[in-house]
Amino acid sequence: MASSSSASFVKKSYQYDVFLSFSGEDTRKNFVDHLYDALQRHSIHTFKDDERLEQGKSINEQLLKSIEESKLFIIVFSKKYASSSWCLNELVKIMECQKLNDQIAYPVFYDVDPSEVRKQHGPVGEALAKHTNIEMGKWIEALKEASNLSGWDLRKTADGHEAKVIKLIIERISLELRPINVNFDDKLIGMEPRLQDLEKSLDIASNEVRMIGIKGMGGAGKTTLARAVFDRISVHFEAKSFVENVREVSNASLYGLLSLQRKILSDLLNGQGNNVGSVHDGKNMLKTKLRGRKVLVVLDDVDHKEQLEALAGDLNWFKHGSRIIITTRDEQVLIAHRVERICDSRYEELEKWSKFDRDMWGNVNVQVKAGRIILLIYVASTQVRGRLEEDRKQRFHVNRKGRKKTERETDIGEKNKAITDRWLENQTEELSPERP
């Protein structure tokens, strides 16, 4: 099978994630205000005319440009929407963009029925009848097209609870905007099955709080695995935080743990937490503030129980449905913190290779592709089997100078080879049976 690694990216880079089209007269201070606030809290960059228009510029010109520079549109149809020529011109432009580009429009029927928009009956028809504009034909056609799109009828969704409808809208928009997961390269060995196993353990449909550990040696793909699942499921949470290099940052200075606490608080609470003055205060703030928000947190490369006690002390710190993912090289850290669900980041194919006879080992080319990083790992099959008692009793030496270059190794160039050799040295030392 041909090796083909690719990620799907948006063809065009947009200035805004979402453009809000609405009638300010009857929705600006209620539904639209709450929807806009929710979009902001989820870091969805949204154009809303009273927030973005620069004084002195032509409203029509800037609105049309903003529509072109938005990836998604949310059209809030209300009784007064069709009374505004601005709204109707926006709608015409939005429908044009949806037809010609990869932009997507979502209608929200606030206090009108979709059929009233489609057929211009009831309050929509009454509002439209006030116009005597030559653009009437385009407006009617745009209303018909928009009313047939998939969206939300507020009165018939979630029993009319606005907060619940807004949550559904945020989930759909977040899903549309999320980074499309890389179709993992064939040579990113075992990643997709590991990802599926991890998602099963997380079970995001469950309402309980769960801490999941990912263990594995350095370079085994723990961070890649955690990042992949984070991107896939983060849309289902009210807030999220991916905390990288916990070991390095916490050990770098006396204020390392405090800086990590501040990052989590800032990510999850919209910038709060910068005034936290001590790790003790940080614990208290995390414990009290996070109970009100369903969150997804990844703590990457943890190596001491003290770090977990400061950053995710207990399940009762978090609201029901929250998930905390912890990656570490040391399984005992997870056990000491009472993490019950622990996944292994080792690749299945490497496990199979480890069963090879010792006399048959050679250079194994494993191409690990994650984003822009390509790392060629040279590892003897018996090293992967290092947990077996017979392998623990013997020391494995790698003579890099005496190793014959493979054709593939020659092709990748001296720079990648130097990186690979340094990595192999570190892993050989780490996996040594004589290492305590």
RASUL-V754167 format. One record per residue. N is the residue number from 0. RES is the residue in one letter. SS is DSSP state (H for helix, E for strand, C for the rest). NEAR is the number of other C-alpha atoms within 10 Angstrom. Layout:
((N,RES,SS,NEAR) (N,RES,SS,NEAR))
This chain:
((0,M,C,4) (1,A,C,6) (2,S,C,9) (3,S,C,10) (4,S,C,15) (5,S,E,12) (6,A,C,12) (7,S,C,10) (8,F,C,11) (9,V,C,13) (10,K,C,8) (11,K,C,11) (12,S,C,11) (13,Y,C,16) (14,Q,C,15) (15,Y,E,18) (16,D,E,22) (17,V,E,27) (18,F,E,24) (19,L,E,22) (20,S,E,25) (21,F,C,27) (22,S,C,22) (23,G,H,18) (24,E,H,13) (25,D,H,15) (26,T,H,20) (27,R,C,16) (28,K,C,10) (29,N,C,11) (30,F,H,16) (31,V,H,21) (32,D,H,13) (33,H,H,16) (34,L,H,20) (35,Y,H,19) (36,D,H,14) (37,A,H,18) (38,L,H,20) (39,Q,H,13) (40,R,H,16) (41,H,C,19) (42,S,C,14) (43,I,C,18) (44,H,C,16) (45,T,E,23) (46,F,E,23) (47,K,C,19) (48,D,H,17) (49,D,H,9) (50,E,H,8) (51,R,H,12) (52,L,C,15) (53,E,C,11) (54,Q,C,7) (55,G,C,6) (56,K,C,9) (57,S,C,10) (58,I,H,14) (59,N,H,12) (60,E,H,9) (61,Q,H,15) (62,L,H,22) (63,L,H,14) (64,K,H,12) (65,S,H,20) (66,I,H,25) (67,E,H,21) (68,E,C,20) (69,S,E,23) (70,K,E,25) (71,L,E,26) (72,F,E,26) (73,I,E,20) (74,I,E,25) (75,V,E,22) (76,F,E,27) (77,S,C,23) (78,K,C,23) (79,K,C,21) (80,Y,H,25) (81,A,H,28) (82,S,H,21) (83,S,C,18) (84,S,H,16) (85,W,H,16) (86,C,H,21) (87,L,H,24) (88,N,H,17) (89,E,H,22) (90,L,H,26) (91,V,H,19) (92,K,H,17) (93,I,H,26) (94,M,H,19) (95,E,H,14) (96,C,H,21) (97,Q,H,16) (98,K,H,10) (99,L,H,8) (100,N,C,12) (101,D,C,12) (102,Q,C,23) (103,I,E,19) (104,A,E,22) (105,Y,E,21) (106,P,E,20) (107,V,E,26) (108,F,E,22) (109,Y,C,21) (110,D,C,17) (111,V,C,21) (112,D,C,22) (113,P,H,24) (114,S,H,14) (115,E,H,18) (116,V,H,27) (117,R,H,19) (118,K,H,14) (119,Q,C,19) (120,H,C,16) (121,G,H,14) (122,P,H,20) (123,V,H,24) (124,G,H,18) (125,E,H,15) (126,A,H,17) (127,L,H,21) (128,A,C,13) (129,K,C,11) (130,H,C,14) (131,T,C,8) (132,N,C,9) (133,I,C,8) (134,E,C,13) (135,M,H,15) (136,G,H,9) (137,K,H,14) (138,W,H,21) (139,I,H,19) (140,E,H,14) (141,A,H,22) (142,L,H,23) (143,K,H,18) (144,E,H,15) (145,A,H,23) (146,S,H,22) (147,N,C,14) (148,L,C,14) (149,S,C,11) (150,G,C,18) (151,W,E,20) (152,D,E,19) (153,L,H,20) (154,R,H,16) (155,K,H,12) (156,T,C,13) (157,A,H,15) (158,D,H,10) (159,G,H,13) (160,H,C,12) (161,E,H,18) (162,A,H,14) (163,K,H,14) (164,V,H,21) (165,I,H,22) (166,K,H,16) (167,L,H,16) (168,I,H,20) (169,I,H,20) (170,E,H,18) (171,R,H,15) (172,I,H,21) (173,S,H,19) (174,L,H,17) (175,E,H,15) (176,L,H,16) (177,R,C,13) (178,P,C,15) (179,I,C,15) (180,N,C,14) (181,V,C,15) (182,N,E,12) (183,F,C,20) (184,D,C,18) (185,D,C,17) (186,K,C,16) (187,L,C,16) (188,I,C,20) (189,G,C,17) (190,M,H,22) (191,E,H,17) (192,P,H,12) (193,R,H,19) (194,L,H,18) (195,Q,H,12) (196,D,H,14) (197,L,H,23) (198,E,H,15) (199,K,H,11) (200,S,H,16) (201,L,H,22) (202,D,C,14) (203,I,C,18) (204,A,C,9) (205,S,C,11) (206,N,C,13) (207,E,C,15) (208,V,C,20) (209,R,E,23) (210,M,E,24) (211,I,E,20) (212,G,E,28) (213,I,E,26) (214,K,E,25) (215,G,C,17) (216,M,C,17) (217,G,C,15) (218,G,C,17) (219,A,C,16) (220,G,C,23) (221,K,H,25) (222,T,H,22) (223,T,H,17) (224,L,H,19) (225,A,H,23) (226,R,H,15) (227,A,H,19) (228,V,H,19) (229,F,H,19) (230,D,H,15) (231,R,H,17) (232,I,H,15) (233,S,H,21) (234,V,H,21) (235,H,H,22) (236,F,C,18) (237,E,C,19) (238,A,E,21) (239,K,E,24) (240,S,E,19) (241,F,E,19) (242,V,E,19) (243,E,C,17) (244,N,C,15) (245,V,H,23) (246,R,H,18) (247,E,H,13) (248,V,H,17) (249,S,H,20) (250,N,H,12) (251,A,H,11) (252,S,C,11) (253,L,C,10) (254,Y,C,15) (255,G,H,17) (256,L,H,24) (257,L,H,24) (258,S,H,21) (259,L,H,23) (260,Q,H,27) (261,R,H,24) (262,K,H,19) (263,I,H,24) (264,L,H,23) (265,S,H,15) (266,D,H,21) (267,L,H,25) (268,L,C,17) (269,N,C,14) (270,G,C,12) (271,Q,C,16) (272,G,C,22) (273,N,C,14) (274,N,C,9) (275,V,C,18) (276,G,C,13) (277,S,C,14) (278,V,H,19) (279,H,H,11) (280,D,H,16) (281,G,H,24) (282,K,H,19) (283,N,H,13) (284,M,H,18) (285,L,H,23) (286,K,H,18) (287,T,H,12) (288,K,H,16) (289,L,H,19) (290,R,H,16) (291,G,H,12) (292,R,C,18) (293,K,C,20) (294,V,E,23) (295,L,E,24) (296,V,E,24) (297,V,E,24) (298,L,E,26) (299,D,E,22) (300,D,E,22) (301,V,E,23) (302,D,C,20) (303,H,C,18) (304,K,H,15) (305,E,H,15) (306,Q,H,21) (307,L,H,20) (308,E,H,12) (309,A,H,20) (310,L,H,25) (311,A,C,22) (312,G,C,17) (313,D,C,16) (314,L,H,18) (315,N,H,13) (316,W,H,21) (317,F,C,26) (318,K,C,18) (319,H,C,18) (320,G,C,20) (321,S,C,28) (322,R,E,26) (323,I,E,21) (324,I,E,23) (325,I,E,26) (326,T,E,30) (327,T,E,24) (328,R,C,19) (329,D,C,16) (330,E,H,18) (331,Q,H,15) (332,V,H,21) (333,L,H,26) (334,I,H,14) (335,A,H,11) (336,H,C,17) (337,R,C,11) (338,V,C,19) (339,E,C,12) (340,R,E,16) (341,I,E,19) (342,C,E,18) (343,D,E,18) (344,S,C,26) (345,R,C,21) (346,Y,C,18) (347,E,H,14) (348,E,H,11) (349,L,H,19) (350,E,H,15) (351,K,H,12) (352,W,H,16) (353,S,C,18) (354,K,C,12) (355,F,C,14) (356,D,C,10) (357,R,H,13) (358,D,H,7) (359,M,H,9) (360,W,C,15) (361,G,C,13) (362,N,C,15) (363,V,C,14) (364,N,E,15) (365,V,E,16) (366,Q,E,16) (367,V,E,21) (368,K,E,19) (369,A,E,18) (370,G,C,12) (371,R,C,6) (372,I,E,8) (373,I,E,12) (374,L,E,18) (375,L,E,22) (376,I,E,19) (377,Y,E,18) (378,V,C,19) (379,A,C,21) (380,S,H,22) (381,T,H,24) (382,Q,H,21) (383,V,H,20) (384,R,C,19) (385,G,C,18) (386,R,C,12) (387,L,C,11) (388,E,H,10) (389,E,H,11) (390,D,H,17) (391,R,H,17) (392,K,C,12) (393,Q,C,12) (394,R,C,14) (395,F,C,17) (396,H,C,10) (397,V,C,13) (398,N,C,7) (399,R,C,11) (400,K,C,7) (401,G,C,7) (402,R,C,10) (403,K,C,9) (404,K,C,12) (405,T,C,10) (406,E,H,8) (407,R,H,10) (408,E,H,16) (409,T,H,11) (410,D,H,11) (411,I,H,11) (412,G,C,10) (413,E,H,11) (414,K,H,8) (415,N,H,15) (416,K,H,18) (417,A,H,11) (418,I,H,13) (419,T,H,15) (420,D,H,15) (421,R,H,10) (422,W,H,17) (423,L,H,19) (424,E,H,13) (425,N,H,11) (426,Q,H,16) (427,T,H,17) (428,E,H,13) (429,E,H,14) (430,L,H,17) (431,S,C,18) (432,P,C,19) (433,E,C,11) (434,R,C,9) (435,P,C,5))
